[in-house]
Amino acid sequence: AREAAAALPAVAAIYREHYELVWRIVGRLGVPARAVDDAVQDVFVVLHRRRDELDARGSLRALLYGIARRVARTAASRMRARAIS
């Protein structure tokens, strides 16, 4: 896994190249407009923090989509919890 993670470009470069893609993905996954920017930031924070654990042998876009899907699910859970409170 470390060899695959080492093959990833720097997170800053991934951010510059894929920010718009992640923004669209998060929005399409149902994150409310007011929370999209925070969710996008969370995707790149997860990428940075878990870089050594991630399996980067596949497509970078697929990796970002997977992270975005989990972040969107968490954001949706938070919104539901706030609505109940």
C-alpha positions as CSV (number, residue, x, y, z in Angstrom):
1,A,0.0,0.0,0.0
2,R,2.9,2.4,0.8
3,E,4.3,1.9,-2.7
4,A,0.9,2.7,-4.2
5,A,0.5,5.8,-2.0
6,A,4.0,7.0,-3.0
7,A,2.8,6.9,-6.6
8,L,0.1,9.5,-5.8
9,P,0.9,13.0,-6.8
10,A,1.2,15.6,-4.0
11,V,-2.2,16.4,-2.4
12,A,-1.9,20.0,-3.5
13,A,-1.5,19.0,-7.1
14,I,-4.5,16.6,-6.8
15,Y,-6.5,19.4,-5.3
16,R,-5.7,21.8,-8.1
17,E,-6.5,19.3,-10.8
18,H,-9.6,17.6,-9.3
19,Y,-11.3,20.3,-7.1
20,E,-14.1,20.9,-9.7
21,L,-14.7,17.1,-10.2
22,V,-15.0,16.5,-6.4
23,W,-17.3,19.6,-6.1
24,R,-19.6,18.2,-8.7
25,I,-19.5,14.7,-7.2
26,V,-20.3,15.9,-3.7
27,G,-23.2,18.0,-5.1
28,R,-24.6,15.2,-7.1
29,L,-24.5,12.9,-4.1
30,G,-27.0,15.1,-2.3
31,V,-24.9,17.3,-0.1
32,P,-26.9,20.5,0.4
33,A,-25.5,23.5,-1.4
34,R,-24.6,25.2,1.9
35,A,-22.4,22.3,2.9
36,V,-20.7,21.4,-0.4
37,D,-17.6,23.5,0.2
38,D,-17.0,21.9,3.6
39,A,-17.6,18.4,2.1
40,V,-15.1,19.1,-0.7
41,Q,-12.6,20.2,1.9
42,D,-13.3,17.0,3.9
43,V,-12.5,14.9,0.9
44,F,-9.1,16.4,0.5
45,V,-8.4,16.2,4.3
46,V,-9.2,12.5,4.2
47,L,-6.9,12.1,1.2
48,H,-4.1,13.8,3.0
49,R,-4.5,12.1,6.4
50,R,-5.1,8.6,5.0
51,R,-2.7,8.8,2.1
52,D,-0.5,6.0,3.3
53,E,-3.5,3.7,3.9
54,L,-5.2,4.3,0.6
55,D,-5.1,1.8,-2.3
56,A,-4.0,4.1,-5.2
57,R,-3.4,1.3,-7.7
58,G,-6.6,2.1,-9.5
59,S,-7.9,5.4,-11.0
60,L,-7.3,8.5,-8.9
61,R,-10.8,9.6,-10.0
62,A,-12.3,6.4,-8.6
63,L,-10.4,6.9,-5.3
64,L,-11.7,10.5,-5.0
65,Y,-15.2,9.3,-5.8
66,G,-15.1,6.7,-3.0
67,I,-13.9,9.2,-0.5
68,A,-16.5,11.7,-1.7
69,R,-19.2,9.1,-1.3
70,R,-18.3,8.4,2.3
71,V,-18.0,12.1,3.1
72,A,-21.4,12.8,1.5
73,R,-23.0,10.0,3.6
74,T,-21.5,11.5,6.7
75,A,-22.7,15.0,5.7
76,A,-26.2,13.7,5.1
77,S,-26.2,12.0,8.5
78,R,-25.2,15.2,10.2
79,M,-27.9,17.1,8.4
80,R,-30.5,14.6,9.5
81,A,-29.3,14.8,13.1
82,R,-29.6,18.6,13.1
83,A,-33.1,18.4,11.7
84,I,-34.1,16.0,14.5
85,S,-32.6,18.2,17.3
